[in-house]
Amino acid sequence: MNTSRTIAWLRSPKVSPILIWTALAITLLALCRIGYVLRLFYLDTAALAPGTAIRPLGVTYHLAIAWFASLLCGGACAFTGGIFATIQRRWNYLAFALLATGLTLAPLLLSNWGFNHIVQLRQLLLKD
């Protein structure tokens, strides 16, 4: 079996940036989805009286999909891009991959902050 083609592909300087940009694109799409879901949640809770108890399972389901997409898919792409950058000894790509890996946590943190902000703004109570 000829493995020289596989090794040549791994050493291609185009692999790392493509994976890293893919991770950033997945993270950006997850942030857009989270913004859309939180906007709909904000509009849906406008008619509720303050102090109303809610159980937003649909909102948490859609937020969880965006979390997993960003963390698993985006994180895997960024981590793999970082491995390829290390193999190629391209340290600027490795730093960019580490930054992209850290940014995959942004949808998780921002969605929790946005959800809590809407609940506090509308003065809603969450059911257990």
N, C-alpha and C positions, 0 to 999 in steps of 0.2 A: 504494500500500500504506500502510495506516495504522499507523504505528509508535508512536503515542502510548500505546497500550495496553501495549506492551512496555516502554517507558521508565517508565510509571507502575508497572508491576510491579517493575522494578528499584529504584525509589525507595520501595517499600513498606517500612515499618519492621519488618515481620514476617519478612522474608526472611533477614536476617543471623542473628538468633538461632536460627531453625529450622535453618539449615545448621550453625551452630556446635554446637548441641545434638546434631544428627545425628552430627557428627564425634566428639563425646565419647561418644555411645552406641556407635558402631562401635569405638572404642578400648576401652571397657569390655567389650564382647562379645569382642574379641580377647584381652583379659586373662583373661577367664573361660575361654576356650578353651585358652589357654596353661596356666593352672592345672590344668585337667582333663587335658591331655596330659602334663604333668609329673608329676601325681599317678599316672597310669597307668604311666608310665615308672618311677617310684619303686617302685610295687608289683610291677611285672614284674621288676625287678632285685633284688628281695629274696631270691630263691632262688639267685642267682649267687654264687659264691665270690669273695672279694677277689682281685684280680689277673687276673680274667677279661677277655679282649679282646672288645670288642663293636663292632658297626657299626650304630648306631641310625638307619637310613635312614627308617623309618616315623615316628619321632619328629621328625626334622629336616624331613620333608615336611609334617607337620601344623603344626609351628612356623612354617615358611615361609609357609603359607597364612594364618595369623594375622598374620604380619608384613606381607604384601602387602595384606591387607584393611585393616589399620590405617594403613599408610603411604600406600597409593594412594587408597583410598576415603575414609578419615577425613581424611587430609591434603588431599585435593581439596575435600572439603566445608568444612573449616576455612579453607583458602586462598580459596575462592570467597566464603565468608561475610565474610572480611576485605576482599576487593575490594568487595563490596556495602556493607560498613560504611564504607569509604573514600569511595565514591561518595556515600553519605548523610551523610558527615561526622559519624558517630557514633563518637567516639574510644573510648568505653568498650567498644563492641562490637568495635572493632578490637583493643584490648588483649586482650579475651576470645578473639578469633580467634587471635591470636598465641600465647596460652597453650594453646589447644586444638591448634594446630599443633605446638607443642613436646611436648604430651602424647601425640601419636601415635607418638612415638619410645619411649614407655615399654614397650610390649610387646616390642620388639626388645631393649632393654637388660635387662629383667627376665627374659625367657626365657633369654638367654645366661647370666645369673647363676644362675638356678635349675637349668639343665642342668649347668653346671659344678659346682654345689654337690652335686647328686645323684651325679655321677661321682666326685667326691672323697670323699663320704660313704661310698659303697659300695666305694671303692678299686678302681674299674674302669679298664681301659685301652681307649682308643679306637683301632680299626684305621684305617689310612690308606686 
